[in-house]
């Protein structure tokens, strides 16, 4: 990393096709990874995992917030 950036410890990126083109299908890939994580973490099948994922997203604003509220998951 260039020395001019050494003081920065956190980067925040806007993912609305500014870093990756829409053709990369980034959000579909993230969605699939979240479903797989939930299926593994909660020991449920992929259909139930997707239902839970969408429920948490709609009810808590993000899937992670739902996992934190309902399952005390460490966000790190």
Secondary structure, 3 states (H helix, E strand, C coil): CCHHHCCCCCCCCCCCCCCCCHHHCHHHHHHHHHHHHHHHHHCCCHHHHHHHHHHHHHHHCCHHHHHHHHHCCCCC
